[in-house]
Each structure stands twice: as structure tokens, then as C-alpha cells.
Amino acid sequence: MRSAFPAIIVVLAATVAPARPQPTPSDYPIKAVPLADVHVTNGFWQRRLETNRAVTIPHIMRENKETGRIVNFMKAAGKEPGEYQGQRYNDTDVYKVIEAASDSLVERPDPALEKKLDDLIAIIAAAQQPDGYLYNPRDVDPNNPAPGAGPERWSYLHTSHELYDMGHMIEAAVAHYRATGKRTLFGVAIKAADLICRVFGPDARHDAPGHEEIELALVKLYRVTGDRKYLDQAKFFLDQRGRPHTVPPVQFPQGNRFFMYNDLSYRQDQTPVVDETRAVGHAVRAMYLLSGMTDVAALLGDTAFGHAVDRLWQDVTSKRIYVTGGLGSNYRTEAFGDDYQLPNRAYAETCASVGGLLWYHRMFLREGDASYLDVFERTLYNGYLSGVSLAGDTFFYQNPLESDGTRVRQAYFDVACCPANLARLMAQLPGLVYAQRDREVYVRLFVGSEATLEVGGVKTAIAQQTDYPWSGDVNIRVDPAKPVEFTLAVRIPGWARGQAMPTDLYRFATSPVGAGFSRPDSRPSLTVNGHPLDLGTLTKGFVRITRRWQKGDRVELTLPMPVRQVVANDQVAADRGKAAIERGPVVYAVEAADNGGKVTDLRLSLGASLEAAFKPDLLDGVVEVTAKGEAVGEDGKAEPRTIVAVPYFAWANRGKGQMAVWIQY
């Protein structure tokens, strides 16, 4: 698979219609080292990638078949009788798992899985209409489309998810093409995208989809084909938000199940995106919107879009993100709330964490600041990873920061966007570890892995050995084919510099925001071939090592991991008088299973002594935190209690029970 990728580009140039002559747009100044050039070899993420490949992806494929999601394509193709089954966006559950499976093939070839994809793609291709339209909720029975789809094509664009569905199909097609070189689904995607470009545009229909996604897909298609019309179309959709549409959205009556779509802010259509000052509405849609805006800011050098995403980054990270990285604070819907409205009965949809990761990744590539990666890492190890069980076959749609004991993970959902979204991000993880800008190579995440890249014309291998996040020891090996000078930029996480968040939304109780290293004994250290390097001055959160690298060079990073309490900005009413526990990038939770069947009565004073120990037999092997605290009875009397905390991502893997991230002090 890996060696075939360069040849894919050659095939593409020969088989795709030539792109129209266009000025070469600017690109992200920093490029991720591609998925095909990175292999995860050991440690925490290797086990999870294997679970994703061997358990999660096959499980989702089975659920898609058993719940009628796949037979819908056969019905649309005229190969099976019957009505459309399920929600109008269920097609995407099939597309997203194709994307996840395709990316997993890059990491580990699997002929049997590839054959399953071939068979599934043949069914999808048969369902596509001759002009490129592909939307099962209408195509199964055009005279009786599924609820919310609208009586005609595009007529309910604010609620139909037509462009959302086709966007995920295009993303899946790009992933499958890159992984296998096959054009079976890629041809379907080109046909659909060309239809979209004919229907919508400056001289055609002016409209914006209710759920953002097509914008990201069109940018990906542009990157593969080089055809500028796809990039322009992505920007066109972004520009339509907050402006008059050719066909005004249908107004649904109060009480109708689609009434929420009347709210322009819910779908980010109330203000032109370049003028927006705060994140509003459906959190998943907002993250996809911001990802698309960042693409335009970078690829087209659009400063108005750039200023907008910078403003919104500050807004999200200073007022609207949970300590776990979760997004969407209204526990009744997926939406953002008011400033500092972060109730612990959070909605915090798994898909919103996935969307956040996509955005933070892009923001880093645009600006090279480790602050974006600090928030990325916080989300990755907490609000994202909590969405899947340790076994890999049950999921959370919502990720609250407290539970009364009734919440359990489920095998699948009627609205099943989260499992496959989580699976595709997991499969993409190897391509998120390293990045490069000319002769500067970034180690962004600490993941046991091997990467191959070219620096200054010299093939260079970079490998990490680490037991992160349980250990802060990271050993990096640099092996160029011949000596070559370049800069290795190694991230020193904000948490290792005494900074819980890049803003004042959260801080460690023992050190104020921006205070630097909290204690001399908690300072990170780094050596190059055994020689210490001064970490006194960092550039945008990175230590930059510029030298003439030779085969066998070693960089050893040590990140002490004291266990600390985190407190929220006092304007977060839900967390006043409470503190959370963190160790390294991992946020902890107290569960009933470890604390006498109840956690709502626990109290832990600020400054309490917190002890950490690795427990190989607990929750597949985690670091457990213990502390001397109290249990406060209904009569107000306090009794001594040893409080036990486990990583938040691992909660609800031992049956029902209360859980809390924030503990009274």
C-alpha cells in the first residue's frame, strides 16, 4: 500500500480531466507528514488503532447492515423493494466507515477488508443517479422522500442533509483512492461534485447547506485533482452564510420536529462568517464550518477568513470548552450556550470533539503555535476518547462530566453519526503525529511511531519510543540517509509548563496561568546524544534543535507528570468551589465503582496530596490517582475517605454508576 501511493498521483494525472489553468494558491505553510509515511509501532495508541481496525470498524459495518443503512442503497438502485429506512442522514454512517476502513488499510493492508469495501462501493455506485445526484432519502422513492428531505431536490437544503451526505461520500472516496489507487468510489465523487458545482455558484443557485461538511470535502477533492473549481465552490458555500438565498428556507411550525431549523444561528446562517465574533449554534456544524474557513484562509490567503477564525478560536477556548475538550454545553441539544455556560450535564457530542480536532489541526498547520496542539491533545485523550469503550464496540453520543449512574454506552444509535466519525479520526491519527515546513520537522504528539520523510533532499527516518501518557519519557531517534542540517521542533506541552489552557478558562490550582514551571522538580528536560539542552526559551511552545543530524542521533525528552488540581474561571458557575484532577494530558474522574457506590458526597481540599500509580489490571492498564479526602453526609458530618480517580476516557466500562469530573473542595 505504502509504496503504491506515489504511483497513485501519476495515475490520477493521466485519468482525471486536466484542471483549468489557475494561479497556484497559497497552501498551509506547515504540512502534516502523510498517513502513508507514518507507522504507529508501540504504546498507548498502537493498541487503540488495532482495536479500531479489528473491532470497531467491523462492528460498525455489521450495524450498518443490520439497521438497513446498506439496503437503502440497494433500494435506491432498484435492486431491492421497500421504503427508505431510518434518518435522512444515515447514508453518512456508511461513507464514514468506508473512510475509516480505507485509512486503516494504509496502516495495515487487509485484503479481506479491501474486498468488503469493493463490494460496498459497487452498491453505492449503482445507487447514483445518471447526473451524479446521490441521496437515498429521496432516490428510494422520489414521490415520497423521507421526512425532512423536502419535496424536490435541494428544496429543504437547511434540513435535508443532501450536501452533508454527499460531502462525507466525497471524503470517503478521497481516502479510498489514496489507500488503494482504485477509482470506483472516486469516480462517483467526481460526478457528484461536478453536479454540485453546476447547481450552486455565483451564476446559479445561491444557498448554504444546513449542516456544514461539503466544504471540507471539496477542499480535499481539490487537493487530489488540482481542479480549482472545487476550492472555489467550497468558499462559495461559506460566503453564502448570513446572506439571502435563492430559495428561502421553509419555516416549520412550532412543535414540528424540524422547528429548530428555523433558528438561523443554530445552523450558523445568521451572519456572514467573516463578521462572526462568537461560536453559536450546533457545535458539530460550527467546528466543520471553522475547519472549512481555516482551509480557505490558508489555501486562498484570505485574511478576512483568517481574522475570523482567530477571533473564534479565542472565543471558544476562553468561554465555551470543557476541561475535557468537550464542546456543546446545552445538555438538551448539541448547541453552544452563553458565555461561560458549561454545566456538567454537558451534551458534549463525540462528533463535536472530532470536529474540534479537525479544526485545531488546521489552525496549527496555519500558524505553527503549540497552543492549538495543547487543546488538540486535551480533546484527544479526554473528550474524544471517552466516546468509545475500551473493548471498541460500544459508544457514547454525549460525554457529560457528571452522571447520576444511569448512562451506559450503546452498541449503536438511531442517529449514529458518532461511532464512525470516531473511527475515521482514529484511523487518521498516524498522519497527525508529525509535520514539516521545509527544513523544520515538528514532533507534535508523543506516540510510539516511525516516520519517513525527506528533508533537504535527504531521506530521513524519525522514530519515537514512549509510554506516554502514563510516562513523560519520550525517546526520539533521528536517522538520515546521510548527514543533513535541519531543525527538529519538539513540543513542550502547556501542561508541562504550568499552563492548563492557553486562556484563563482553566488553571492549575498551584500555579497561575502563564506562570511557567510550577516547581523546579517538575521542569521538563531534554538531551541530545546525552548532552543537556537549555529549555529556558521556547518558540511558540516548541524547543527547536538545529544541527547537522547524523544516523543514530538521539533526543531524550523527560516531562515530569505531577498530579494536579485544576480550577475553572470563576465565571463558570457550575464549577465554583470545585476542582478537577489532571496528570499530564489526562483528566480524571471519580466513579462509584471505586468510591463506595457514590461520588456526589466527596470532598477533596485544594492542595491535597495526590498519589499516582500504574495499575496494569485496571481498565486495560491505567494510572490510578488516590488522595485522602472526605465523604460528607446529608447531616453535614464529614468522614475520612480515600478518594480514587481513574482517567475520564475510561469511565463507564464497569457497568452503571455515578461519575464526576469536578469534586468539591
Summary of the structure (lengths in Angstrom):
residues: 665
radius of gyration: 24.6
end to end distance: 54.0
largest distance: 78.3
contacts: 2346
relative contact order: 0.10
helix: 39%
strand: 20%
